[in-house]
């Protein structure tokens, strides 16, 4: 995302999510616990716009996406979204579906690692939000359900048909997207959907610990690694190694690379500056 802003002022007034930034770690919390953090039109728009703002915020080096209450996110609100979309025409529906996809793109394209802290239900759009993150830290209560076919829609919603096979393989992705059955934490860990399985109730703390580790590290190297992982998913090998070479040449001319060498010589930890 571009670091250059337009005329719109930055804001800390987000009505549908909570955001806090502490020493380079942003924590974005879905905060409708009485509705299992079901997403509304406003929540999607806030997530899209907030991620764009944080991407321009040089102080953010890692982000934790969490859900308040008994679960991570139960997906789109049945009354406020599904009921409302029945009254929309095709043009309006296309605008809405493009917006939900923009949220996933924002998660994938923001220049810092995103860690989803998952407990309880992660269903529908909630499962895709977790899927889009770079890390999924979950406790044993977590269960992922890609429910789209169960409401009569395509399982390929919000980029799920692109992302899921690349995380768990085509066979598992076909089963999960076609059948919409819940995947509980032990199986999710086995097939690679979970990056780290914690003790019950420990997902948020483990996600914060991982975010702290990432934020204290070489931010530019992390940003470029994330960008390459996304860009090279569909590249031939020759194009990938050329892009890797160009990226490394730029980073080798950066301050962090020189700082590592100096710290190694002086037998001290590096002081990363993200440059």
N, C-alpha and C positions, 0 to 999 in steps of 0.2 A: 504494500500500500504506500502511496506517496506521502512523504513527510510534509508536503506543502499544503497549507490550509486555504480554504476560500474565505468568504466574508462571515460565515457563521461562527459565532463565539463558542468556545468550549464551555461545557457545563458539568456540574456535579449533581444535577437534579435529574435522577433517573427514577421514573415512577413505578416501573415494573420489575426492576432488579435492584439489588444493592451492590455497591462497588466500594472497596476500600483498598488503598495502596500503602504498603508499609515496606520501606527500604527495598524498593525495586520489585516487590511481589504484589501483584494485583489479585484481589479475591472478588470474584463476581458470584453473587448468590441469588439463585432463583428463590423468590420469597413469597410464595402462595401456599404455605404449608397446609392450609385447610382444604386445598384442591390438589394436593400432591404435586404442587408446582406446575400445574397445567398451564400451557402457554396460550397467550391471547395475541391478537394482532399487535397490540402495543408492546408486549414482551418480545416478540420477534423483532420489531422495529428498534426497540431499545438495545437489544443484543447486537444487531447489525451496526447501529450507530456508535455504541459504546466501544466495540472492538475497533472500529475505524479510528476513534479518538485515541484509544490506548496505543494503537499502532504508530501514531504520530508522537506519542509521549515518550521522550528519550529515556525517562527514568524507569520505565517498566521493562523488566528483564525476564519475567515469568508470570504466568497467570493460573490461578486455581479456579475452576468452575465447579460450584457446589450447589446442593439443594438443601433448603431448610426443612426440618421436620422429619416425617417418616420415610421419605423417599427422595430420589434425585429429581426425576421429572416424569410425569405420567403422559406426556405428549400434548397434542393440541386439545384445548378445552372443548368438550363435546357440545356444550350449549353456545359458547361464544365464538367458536370457529366452525365446527361442523354444521351446526344449525344455520349459521349465517351464510356459509358458502352455498347452501342449497338455493338461496335467493339471488346468487350472483350470476351474471352472464359470463360468457367465455373470456372476454377481455379482462374482466375483473378477476376471474379465477387465475388467469395467466399472470397478472400482476402479483397476486398473493403468492402463488407458487414460486415465482421468481424471487420474491422477497425471502421466503424461507431458505431457498438455495443460496441467497446472498449471505445469510448467517453462517452457513457451513463454509462457504468460500472465505469469509472473514476469519473463521477459526483456523483454516488451513493456511491462509496467506499472511496472517499477522506475524511480525518478525520476532516472535519470542515463543518459547515452548508453552503449550497449554496442557494442564493436567486436570482431567475430570475426576472428581472425588465422588464415587458412586456408592450409595447404600440404598437398599430397598429397590423400588421400581425405577427402571429406565426404559420407558415404553414409547413406541412410535417416534415422534420427533425427539423425545428425550434420549432414546437409544442412539439416534443419528448424531445428536450433539456430542454424546460421549464418544461415539465412533470417530468423529472428526478431530477429537483432541489428539495430541501427540502421545500422551500417556493416559491410561485408565487405571486408577488406583481404586480398588473396591474391597468392601468387606464381605463376609459370607452371606449377608442378607441380600446382596445385589442380585437382580435378575433383569436380563435384557430381553425385550420383546419388540420385534419389528412387525407391528400390527397392521400394516397398511392393507394387505390383501383381506384381512378380516373385516374391514369396513368397505370392501368392494373396490379398492384402489390398487394401483401398481405398487409392488414392493420396492420399485426403484424410485423412492421419494427422497428429495433433498440430497441427492448424490449417493444414496445408500448402495445402489447397484454398482457404482464405481469404487467406493471405498471398501465395502465389506469383503469382496473377493481378494482384495490386496492385503487385508489384515488376516483373514482366516482361511483363504483359499476358496476356489469356486464351488467345490462340493458343499462345504459347510454354509457358504453364503446362499446357495440355491435353496437349501433346506430352511434356513432361517427366514429368508425373504418370501419364499413361497408359502410356507405353513404358518408363519407368524407365531410359532410356539415359544414360550419363555425359555431362556437359557440361564440356568442358575450358576452361581459363582464358580463351583468346582469345574463344571464343563467349560464355562467361559474362559477360565484360566488355562485349561487343557488345550483349547483350540486357538489360543493366542489373543482372545478378545480382551482379556485383562492383562495389564502390564505387571501389576503387583497386587497380590491378595494379602489383606491385613487381617488382624483379629477383629472380631465384631466391634463395631463402634470406632474403629481406628482409621477409617479411610480419610477423613478430613485432616487429621494430624499427620498421617503419612504423606498426604498430598502436599501439605504445607512444608514438610521437611524436604521433600523432593524439590519443590519450588525454590526453597531457600538455597539448596545446593546448586541449582541451575542459575539462580540470580547472582550467586557469588562467583560464578564461573565466567568464562570468556564469552560475553554476550554476542559479539559479532560472529564468532565461530559457530555458536548455537543457531543464530539466525540464518547463516548461510547453509548450514547442514540441513535445517528444516526446509529451506527453499529448494535445495537440490533433491531431497527426498521426494518432494512433491513434483518438481519439474521432470525428474528422470523416470517417473513411473511409466511413461509412454514413449520414452526415447530409445532409439537403437543404441547399442553399446558404443559405437564410434562417436556419436553425438554426446553421450554421457561422459565419456572420458575427456573429451575436448572441453566440455563445460566444467568438469572437475579441475582440469588443468588451469583454465582461466581464473576460476575462483581461488584456487590455491595461490596462484601468482599474485593476485590482489591481496590476499590475507598475509602472505609472506612479506609484503611491503607495509604491513600494519604495525601499530605499536604493541599489540598484545604478543605477537610472535617474537619481537625483539625483547619484550619484557620477560617472556619465558626463558630465553637464553641467558639474560642477565641474572634472573633468579636462580637458574640452575648453577651458574658459575659461582654465585655468592651463597649457595646452599641455603636458600630461603624460599618461602611460598611466593608464587607470582602475585602481583597486584594488578588484577585484570581491570582494564578501563573500557572494554568494549569498542576499541578503535583499531 
